Amino acid sequence: MITEAKRKAIKLFARGRDFYKKRDFQEALKYFSAAFKTDPTDEPSNVFIARCQEYIDNPPDEGWDGVYGMKSK
Amino acid sequence: MNKKKILIIDDEQINLDFFDVMLTRLGFVVLMAVDGEEGLEMIREHVPDLIILDNIMPRLTGWELTKMLKKDDAYSEYRDIPIIMFSAMDAVKDKIEGFELGIDDYIIKPFNFSEVLARIRAVLRNHELSRQVLLREKRLALTDSLNKSLIYFTEHLKTPVLGLVEASNALDTSDLKSVEKFKEQVMIEAEQTLAALGGLEDEVQKLQESDGSLRAAELSLGELEDRFREHFKELHENSGELK
């Protein structure tokens, strides 16, 4: 069911989420990238890599609550 | 206000489509997954406010997924997301097991959509109420900590000030040496008191900041009811049956 690689990726991903919620996108990016490297089929890691990169360039507002706001649409 | 995100995990596409149409119309953001594994990925990607889960599914069953979310440390971030489980089996044992695992509600198929909506509403409201209780507890703890600091400060301020009063009463102003000594004592006490006051000020400021953000997240019970009523005002127009 859940492969060993996936399990490792999910743990790395969870560490990344901790940093992400504290707005430390640089550190979060390291963990999401490591997770995606461990399991290249792990789409959530891929999604959060992109979100980190976007937030490093354009930091979210002060009141950001960790929820990704869709800009387009 | 952010729209509530509801994730539906069901291997029957017709159920997904039905929920998608109905719940979107009621103002929810609807996320969908056709099996447990895809469901887990959606949970990690979107962190939904509620999960509606079919019990019997290929790959990862509803039970297995619930167990992982509630017990596995790698998923601890998602442990508090409320879960409503669907099942075609009306077995008491299954229901009890489900509730023991930590699900919030259990619905037997075939179901009536109005009933499902009413249950979604109840689960979301209960969850919001628990969150509000936690917020208020945090605020109480903050106030408590400030009170303790104030008591500590007043207790420790009294002795040095009384000491200064005593020294000042006993002071012989014609004796330059004792005046110098007294001045030194005043300086030392003043410095210490100012340092303590500075610390207290910092604490008050920190408390006010976190208190502000806690208050901002707080809702009155009336607001809470309005919030849920808004989602369900179309309930009667949209009621229907689903297998």
Interface residues (C-beta under 8 A of the other chain):
Chain A: M1 I2 R7 I10 K11 F13 A14 R17 D42 E43 P44 V47 F48 G66 V67
Chain B: N2 E37 E41 R44 E45 V47 R59 L60 E64 A74 Y75 S76 E77
